[in-house]
């Protein structure tokens, strides 16, 4: 659908510009239209891609950790992560023996 609008604009815009130029409007006034369109585009992009409250809070927390020295960019374990405990493969009798101090 977007390609159809681009094709329509590419076909119609020279005709519209020619009609406007035939009325005596100087060509440099077309740059104002481009500038207004660009400003509108930047405004809409800024609104569309603003961070959510959750993203902002997460980035702030990470920045505070990094600033305080408790955050390492190479570490994969954080204090709020759930750690997966892997059970050992010892039979129950050896577990009991290890609790008593016998190896």
Buried (B, 14 or more C-beta within 10 A) or exposed (E): EEEEEEEEEEEEEEEEBEEBEEEEEEEEEBEEEEEEEEEEEEEEEEEEEEEEEEEEEEEEEEEEBEEEEEBEEEEEEEEEEEEEEEEEEEEEEEEEEEEEEEE
